[in-house]
């Protein structure tokens, strides 16, 4: 549609802002009204909203649809994580299914886009239909409604170390992802090659999530993820061709597997209001999607190059590690959370 870099960053930021709002609101709703109900609502509305991309024939319509996409896709992650934890599913295994789906979907979408970009959106809509249908078969689990304040300050304080670390690291990472497809094209990649590169990242995530993440304590996982992130982003700066990016994607898979699963374990193991805490984690990721494009726009406007964006991400991961280690030293981890307040 001939959009420039500025419009792309605006589009990505608007999507993330909508996701931030819904993740916050519906994470809390999952604790109050039940995880399964919110999961069904989120997947149904996401199916409808992503199908609307097929009707977006101009930039104005696309902008509105992507805001709707961001809002609907933020509804269910908090409830889903809480449901998985309370179903006695290990977080590493749980997260691996998401990474596997993302990788397979990206590869298939990259192939479909070779026939026309709208085929990629059709693929995403079909996957949402399947996801919603499968969610209908999930068995109910016992749920006691939890009273969660509209602004859950205690939950935020209890998890501030991981929220701050993820925000710092992922905001700078999102600055890279904002222009990532353009970066790969400049290295010589076509749509299918880009799909393969993304799939390598996803497959690596799955392997590391299944094999190591459930065996390591969450704070160690988070530290490993941040160190690996700093190295990964620094390595991006040295890449000269599209094929050289592939081994870096493996390390990227390790970094995100450790950081994401570590964060999931952190918020589900030490909170009774797990949907709220997990929803807030999703909101932090969404905020990163807002801040990241701003970083990208500023750095691109000043230097007109990907290199400053990449180096900034590497430095930010180091800062995130320092913040997490200092903050978690005196956090409430290990203290039993208060029993939930049941609505009468």
N, C-alpha and C positions, 0 to 999 in steps of 0.2 A: 504493500500500500504506500510505499515511498516515504515512510516515516523516518525522521532523522534521529540522531542519538538522544537529543533532549526529549523528544516525544516518547521514545522508548523508556527512558528513565522515569518519566512522569506516569506512564502506563503501569510500569512495574510497581512504583510507589503507591499508586491508587489501589491496586490489587492488594498489596500488603496491608494498607491502612484498613481496608474493609475486613480483611482476615483478622487483624488485631482486635477489632471491636467485637466480632462474633465469637472469637476464641475466648475472650474474657467473659462475655455474657453467657455463653452456652456451656462453658466449663462449669461455672457456678450452677447453671440449670441442671447439669448432669448429677450433681450432688443432691439437689433438692427434689427433682422429679424422676430420677432414675437414669442410669447409663444407657440402657437398651432403647428407651423411648427417644432420647436425644440422638442416638446413633441412627435410628431409622429416619428421623426427620432430616438430619443432616445429609445423609446419602441420597434421599429422595430429591431434596431441593438441589443438591449438587448435580444430580443426573439431569434435571431440567435446565439448570443455568448453563452447564457446559454444552448442552445441546444447542443453546441459543447462539453459540459462536458460529455455527453453520449458517446463521442468518445475517451475520455481521458483514455488510458489504462496503462499509466505509469506516473511517477512523473514529468518527463521532459515536457510531453505534458500537464499535468494538470497545471503546473506552467505557461506555455504560455497562456493557455485558461483562467486561473484566472486573469491574467493581462488584457486580453481582456474583461472579465466580469467586472472588476473594471472600465475600461474606459467607456464602454457602459452604465453602470448603473449610472454613474455620469453625463450623458448628460441631463437628463430630470427633475431632482428634482427642480432646480431653476425655470425653466419655468413653471412647474406644480404649485408651490406655488404662483407664480405671477398670473397665470391664475385663480387660486381659489380665490385669494384676489380680483382681478378685476371683478370676477363674483359675488361679494358680499357674498361670503361664509365665515363664521366665521372660524378662524384658529383652534379653538378647535375641531369643528366638522370635518374640513378638516383632521386634524392630526389623529382623531379617526378612520377614515376609513383605514388609513395606518396601525395603530396599530391592528385593527381588522383583516385586511388581513394578516399581519405578524403572528399574533397569530394563526389564522385558518390554514394558510399555514404551520407553524411550526408543529402544531399538526398533520396535514395530512401527512406531510413529515416524521415525526417521525414514524407514523404508516406504511407508505410505505417502509421506510428503514428496517423495520422488515422483509420484504420479499426479500430485497436486496438493497444496498445503492444506486444503480443507479436509482431505482424507485423514490427516493426522488428528484433526479435531473430532472426526467421526469415530476414530479409534478410541479416543478418550471417553467419549459419550457411551460407547458400547461397554467399556470397562466399568463405568459407573453403574450401568444397568445391572451388570453381573454382580457388582459389589452390593448393591441394594437388595437384589434377590437373595444373595447368600446371607445377608444380615437378618432377613426375615426368619431364617431358620435357627438363629442363635437362641439357645435355651435361656429362660429367665434365671436370674440369680437373685438371692435375697438382698434386699436393699432397704435400709432404714434412712428415711429422709434426714439430711443434715442441714442444720441452720448455718448458712454462710452469709456474712454481711455483704452488702452491695459492694463495699470496698474492703476486701479481706486483708487488712493491714498485717495481722499476725501471720497469715500464710506467706505474705510477701517477705516479712522479716525472717521467717524461719528458712526460707529458701533463697535469701538475697545473694548468697555467695555464688550459687550456680546461675541465677538469673543474670547477675552482673557479668560473669565470665562469658556466658553464651552471647549476651548482647554485644559485648566488645568484639569478640572473635567473629561472630556471624555477620555483624554489620559491615565489617571490612571485607569479609568473604563475599557478601552480597554485592559489594561494589564491583568485584570481579565478575560475578555471575550476571550482573546487569548487561554487560557488553560481551559476555562470554562467547555467544555464537559468532559475533563479529570478529572476535579475537581468533577463534578457530578457523574461520573463513580466510582471514589474513595469513594464517599459517599454511593455507593450501587445502583446507578441508571442504568437502561437499556435504550435502545433507545426510547422506547415508553414513559417511565417515564420522560425522559428528555424532550420529546415533550410536555407532560402535564405541566411540570414545566414552560417551556417557554410560554405556552398558558396562564397560570395563570397570568404571567407578562403582556402579551398582553391584556387580558380581563380587567385587572385592569387599564391599560392605557386607554382603551376605556371608561370605566365607569367614570374615573376622567376627561378625556378630554371633555366628553359630559356634565357632571354635574357641573363642577366648573371652568374650565380654561377660558371660555369666560366671566366669571363674575368678573375676577380679573385683575387688571392692570398688564401690562407685567413685570415691574421690581419687583413687589411683587411675581409674579409667579416664576420668576427666583430665587429669594432668597429662597422661599419655596422649590424649586427643589434642590437647593444646600445643604440646611440643611438636607432635607430628604435623599439625597445621602450619606452624611457623616454618618448618622445613619444607613442606609442600609448596607453600606460596613463594618461598624464596627460590625453589627449583623452577617454578613457572617462569621466572625472570630469565632463566638460562636457555629456555627452549627456543629452537630456531626453525623447526619444521613440524608438520602435523604428526608425524610418526613418533617424534620424541616426547609427545605429550602422554602417550599411552602408559609408560612405566610410572609417570608421576600420578596418574589416575589411581594406580594401585595404592600408593601411599596416601592419597586423598581419601580413598575408601577406608583405610585403617584409621585415619584421623577422625573422620566423621562417625565411624562405627563406635569408637571408644568414647568420643565426646557425647554423642546422642544417647547411647545406651546408658552411659554413666549418668547423664542428666535425668533420664527416665527413671532409673533406679533411685536416684537421689530424691525425686519428688514423690514417687509412689511408696517408698519404704518408710518415709518419716512423716507422712501426712495422712490423717483420716479423711480429709476432704480432698481425695486424690484427683477427682475430676476437675476441681477448681485449680489445684496446684499444677496439674498437667495442662489444663487450659491456659493458665498463665505462662507456662513454658512455651506453648504454641504462640501465645501473644507476643512473647519476647522474640521468638523467631520471626513473627510478622513485623514487629517494630524494626527488626534488623533489615527487613525488606523495604522499609520506608527510608531508613537512614542510609543504607547502602547506596541506593541510586543517587542520593544527595552527595555522598562522598565522590561517587563516580563522576557526577556532573561537574563538581568543583575541580577535581584533579584533572579531568579531561580538558576543561576550559582553560586551565593554567598551562598545562604541558602538551595537550593533544596527543598523548601517548598512553599505552596500557601499562608501561613499566612503573610509573609512580603509584598506580592503583595496586599493583601486585606487591610492591615493596611495603606499601602502607599496610596491607593485609598481613604480611609476615610479621611486621613490628607489632601490630595490634594483638596478634595471637600471643606474643611474648608478654605484653601488658596484661592480657586476660589471665594468663597463667599466674602472674604475680598477684593480681587482685584476688583470684580464687584461693591461692595458697594462704594469703594473709587473712582473708575474710573467713574461710572455713576453719581456721585454727581455733577460733573462739565461737563458732556457730553452735546451733542447738542440735547438731547431728548426734544421734545416739540417745537423745532424750525422748522418752515415750510421748507421743502426741496425746493431747487431751481427747477423751472420748467424745464422739460427736453428740451434738444436741439434737434430739429427735423431735420433730414437729408434733404437737399434740392436736 
